[in-house]
Amino acid sequence: MAAGRSNQEIAGVLYLTPSTVKWYSHQIYQKLGAKRRTEAVEKARGLGVV
């Protein structure tokens, strides 16, 4: 996600379906209080998670 990959690309690397990646991404957004992927990455970097 932080590398700018799409759900499809992430799914291919992790051997998951794109919908699974989308679901987990949504869970991450909620935990970080983010509305978009870029916002989630920014917050994760600020917390030292990425």
N, C-alpha and C positions, 0 to 999 in steps of 0.2 A: 504494500500500500504506500509506504513512504518512498518507494522507488518510482512511484508514478504509474504503476501497472494497473491495467483494467481488471475488472472482476474475471473476465474470460482468461486473461493471462495468469492471474493468481491461481485460478481453478486448475489450469493446465499444469502448473508447477507443483501444486499440492495434491493433485489427483482427486479433486472435489468437483462438484457441479457448480456452475456459476451462481445458481440460486442459493447454494449453501454459503458461498463466499459473501453474497449479498446479505444474507441473514446475519452472519457473524459480523460483517461490517456495520450493520445497523446496531447490533448490540454494543459494539465498540463506541459508535457515535453517542449512544445513550449514556454510557458510563463516563465518557469524557465531556458530555454536555455540548456536543458539536452537532451542527446541522448538515455539514458537508464534509467530504473526504479531506479536502485541503485544511479545513479547520481542525479536524480530528488529528491530522498529522502534526500540525503546528502545536496543538495542545500536548500531544504525546512527546514531542521534542522538548517542549518547555518543562515537562515533568521528568525528563531524562529517561523515558521509556524507550525511545527510538534513538 
